[in-house]
Amino acid sequence: MAIATSLNISRPEESRIAAWMELHSGRLMVLPAVLIVLAFALFQLIISAYLSLIRFKLAPGGYKLTFVGFYNFQRLRFGAQQYHFLGTFGVFGPFEWALAALAAATFLYWLYRYARSPAFRPFGFVGRLICAGTGFAVVLLILATVLAPGGFPGSLMTTLVYVAAGVAAQFAIGLGLALLCAQPIRFRNWFRVIFFVPLMVTPVGIAYTFRMLADMEKGPLSPLRFALHLGEFAWATDPWSARFVVLLGDTWQWTPFMFIVMLAAVEARPHEQIEAARIDGAGPLQIFRHVTWPAIAPIAATVVLIRLIEAFKIVDLPNVLTNGGPGLATESLTLHAFIAWRTQDLGGSAALGYFLLFISTVTCVSLFNFGVVRARRYQA
């Protein structure tokens, strides 16, 4: 009788446990991998946080670590490394001041509209305040180092140029090729394979390829220069032409990624709606605006977000193509941190890593909230 009673008590408990495990089976299976990834990620974050607060020096018999607080961060913003990280600031004129005032008014109006909206949330306002503050700081940095006379961009501005211009060009070209290959054209499958080839090449191989292609003295394009009587041209000695070559190589490498994802999105469009729009007399631009784009907007926002995360880590192309030159013109934040680490400035390298983490996190979280989430709501 006691055995039967215990069995009757244990069976409901076992059924509840089995039901709970079945409900959370996916999370339980993923949990070990998540814990391992978090362990490695947290270990690196903790060690790099410690390194960012110390100064590493070689000493007799080993090395010496000296606690310096936030000195490594202050040196990058206001000290000896400001020209390297932020750049050289030019003198503001009336045009620069007007643009700064316009940017400030725009961000303040954006915050004011959210504060007065029914959807206002304190946490959301704090997030928008961080986003607006970071955006305004970037605008001031552009005005001071790019537009103002005497200004010169540092590694932060160069990285933002790579991210903004590179991702925009890659998305535009990738989407255009996807729309083209979705049409019933001849050799469509062959084009799909050819457009995907650059993604299989290593970044170092692409860097050396573009280094040879851009050689106007002995490279394959040098006969064209002589035929057009363009004279001597050394792209590696001009800051913006060197940045353009780096962007060209990065775009050639990563456009296939945008292309293959957007091609899948374009081919999954609702064909019934497209046919109905054509019957109603809609043109190609109207079909793209009202049918195609709403269908592919969530995937487009997601793929741009993924590419943004990767674009902030660009290091191979500027390192091999120009070694960060001329001067510091093509040096990205990752390459800047690598060079600091190579010269045994471990504290400065870790501080740069945290600046990069902050900028990339604010950018990607903002894009997710204002791009991916809204695109999904727009589709719904």
N, C-alpha and C positions, 0 to 999 in steps of 0.2 A: 504493500500500500504506500509505503514511504517512497519506494523507488518510482512508482507511477506518479506520485505527487511531484517529485523532483523533475521528472521528465516533462510533466505538464507545465511546470514553471519555466524550464529552460528552453522549451521550444519557442514560445513567443519572443524570448530574448534573442535567440538565434535568428529567428525570422526578421526581427528588427535590425540586427547587425547586418544580415545579408542584404536587406533592402537598402540600408544606408551605404554599404559598400558598392552595390550596384548603381546607386544614384551618383556616387562620387568616384566611380571607377576611373574615369578619365583623368581626374585631378590626382588621384593616388598613383596612377602609372607615370604621370609626368613629374610628380613631386621629387623623386630622387635626382633626375636631371636638373631640375630647377635649383635644388639645394647645392648640387655640385657647381653649377654656374655661378650662383650667388656667393659661394665660398671663395671661388677664385676671384670674382669681381670685387667683393668686399675686402679681401686681402690686399689686392692692388690699390684700392682706394685708401685704405688705412695707411699702408706703407708710403704711398705718394703724398698723403696729407702730412705725414711725419717729415718726409724729406723736404717738403715745401717750407718747413719752418726751421730748417737747420742749414748750416754751411759745412760742406764736405771739403776737407783738406788732407792731403797726404802728409804723413808724419813718420818719423823714424820708427821702423818696426811695424808700420801699418797705416792707419788713417785716424783722423780726429773729426768728430762731429760736434759742432758748436750750435747751441740754440740761439736763433736770431729773431724769432717771432715772425712778424709779417714783413720783414725787411726785403725778402725776395719779391713779394708782390709790389711793395712800394718802389723798388728799383725799376720794375717794368713800367710802372705808371708815371712816376715822377722823377726817377733817378737816372743812373748812367745808362740804363737799357731802354729808356723811353723812345729814343730815336729808332731803335731796332724793333720794338714791339708796336708802339703807336705811330711812329713816324715823326717827321719834322713838321711842325705847325707853321703855316703861313700867316700873313697878316690879313685880318678880315677887312673887306671893303663894304660899301653900301649894299652891293649885290649879295654878298655872303650873309650880312646881317639880316637882310630882307628874307632870304630863304630860311634862315634859322628861326626868325619870328613866325614865318608861315608854318614851318614844321611844328613849332611849339603850339601854335593856335590849333592846328589840326589834331594833334594828340590830346590836347585839353578838351576840345569839343567832342572827340570820341569818348573820352572818359565821362564827360558831362552827360552825353546821351545815354550811356549805359547806367549811370547813377540815377537818372530820371525814368528809366524804363521799368515796366512791371517785372521783368526778369532779373532785376538786381539781386545779387547775392554778395555778401561781404568777401567770401573767398574768391569769387570770380572777379571782383573789383581789384583785389590785391594782385591777382594774376595779370589783369589788364594793366595795372599800374607798373608792374615789372616789365611787361612787354613794351609799354609806351616809353618808359625810362630808357630801356635798352635801345629802342628804335631811335629816340631823339639823340642819344649818345652816338649812335652810328651816323646819323645825319650830320652832327657836328664834326665827327671825324672825317667824313667825306668832304665837307666844306673846308676844313682846316688843312687837309693833306693833299687833296686833289684839285679843288677849285681855287683856293686862296693862293696868291702869288708867293713863291718861295716854299711852298709845302711839298713834302715828299712822303708817299705812303710807306708804312711799316709792314711787318709781317701780318698783322691783324687785318689791315685794309686789303692787302694782297689776297689773303685767304677769302675774304668776303667777295672780292671780285671773281675769284675762281668759282665760288659757290653760286653766286647769283647769275653771272653771265654763262657759266658752263652748264648749269642745270637747266636754265631757260632755253639755251640753244639746243641742248640734247633732247629736251622734251618736244620742242617745236619740230625738229627734224625727225625725231622718232615717230611722232604722231602723223606727220605728213607722209612718211614712208608707209606707216601702217594703213592709212586711208588709201594710199596708192595700191598697195599689195592686196587690199580687200576687194579691189575691183576685178572684174573678169577679164584680165589682160593675159597675153601670151607670156610664157616662161615665168609665171607668177611664183611657182614653187622654187625655181632656180634663184630668183631674186631674194626670196626669204632666206635661203641658205647663205648667199653671198653677203647680205646685210648683217648676218649674225656672226660672221667670221671674226671681226675685230675683237669681240668679247673673249675669244679663246686665246688671244695672244697675251703674254705677260706684260705688265706695265713697263718693265725695264726694256723688253724688246721693242715696245712701241716708242719709248723714249729714244732709243738708239736709232730707230727707223726715221723718226722725225728730225733727229739731229743730222742725219745724212741728207734727208730731203731738203732741209733748210740751209744747207751749206751752199752758198751762192758762188763759191769759188771753184769747187770740184764736184759738187753734188749733181744729181740728175737734172735739176732745174737750172743749172748755170748756163747751158747753151741758150735757153730762153731769155735770160737776162742779157747775154751778149747780143742776141738777135734783135732785141728791142732797144739796145743801146741805153740801158738804164744806169750804167756806170756802177761804181762800187757800192755795195750795200751789205752792211754787216748787221743783221738783225739782233745779234747777241749783245751789241753795244748800246742799243736803245731800250730803255725800260719797258715801254708799252709794246714795242714789237716783240720783245722777249716774252712778255706775259701773253701776248696773242698766240705765239707759237706753242706755249704750254697749254693754253686753252684749246688750241686746235687739236693737239694730241689727245687731251682728255676727252674732248667731244667725239673724236673718232673712236676712242675706246669704249665709251659708255653709251653712245647713241643706240647700239644694238640692244642693250638692256631695255631702254625705253621702247624701242621698236617692237620687241617680241611681246612685252606685256600689253602694250596698247593695241597690237594686232589682235591678241586674244579678246580684248575688250570690244574692239570694233566689230569683230566677227560675231560677237554675242549680242549685237544690237537687235531690237525687235523689228524684224523685217516686215511684219504686217503693217506696223505704223509707217515705215518708210514707203511701202507701196501705196498706202492710203494717202500719204502726203503728196506723192507724185501724181496720183490720180486727181487730187484737188488742185494741181498746178503749182506746187511749191518747187522752188529752185534748189540747187545744191547747197547754197549758203543757208537758206531757210531750213532745209532738212537737217543740216549739221547743227544749227543753233537750237532748234526746237525738238529734235528727235535724238540725234546722235550724241550731242554733248550731255544732255541730262542722263543718258544711259551710261556713258563712260566716265562721268565726272568723279564718282567715288574712287574708281580704280586709278584715274589720273592723279587725284590728290594723294592717294596712297603710294603710288610709284614715285612721285616727286618727293614725298617724305622719306622714303627709303634711300633715294639717291642723294638727298641732302645730307643724311647721316654719313654716307660714304664720302661725299665731296669734301667735308670738313677735314678728312684725314689725308688729303692729297700730299704725297711726299716723293713718290718715285720719279714722276716726270720733271719737276723742277730740280731735283737732285741730279739726275743724269743729264738732262738737257742743258742746264745753265749753271748747275751747282749753286743755285740761289742768286746768281748774278744777272745783269751787271751790278756790282755792289750787293745790295740787299733787295733788288727790285722784284725778283721772282720767288723770294723765300716765303713759303707758307708757314703757318704756325707749327705744324707737325715737324717740318724740316728745321725750323728755328729751335724747337725743343730737342730734336735729335743732335743738332750741332752743339747746343749747350751741354747735353749729356756727354757727347764725345769729348768735350773740353773739361770734363769732370765737374761741371757746374750742376750738380744733381739737384740742388735746391731751386735754382732758376728754371731747370727743365721741368721739375714737378709743378712749380707755380704756373708755368706756361700751359701745362696740361690741364690745370684746374680752370684757367681762363678759357681755354678751348672747350672744356666741359660745360662751363656756364653759358658761353655764347651759343654753342650747338644745342644745348638743352632748351634755352629760351626760344631759339628759332624753330626747332622741331615741335615743341609743345604748342607754340603759337600756330604753326601751320596745321597741326592736328586739330586744334580746337576751332580755328577759323576757316579751315580748308576741308579736311577729311570729314569732320562731323557735319558741317553744313552741307557738304556735297551729298552725304547720305540722306540727310533730311530733305534736300532738294529732290533727290530721286524718289523718295517715299511720297 
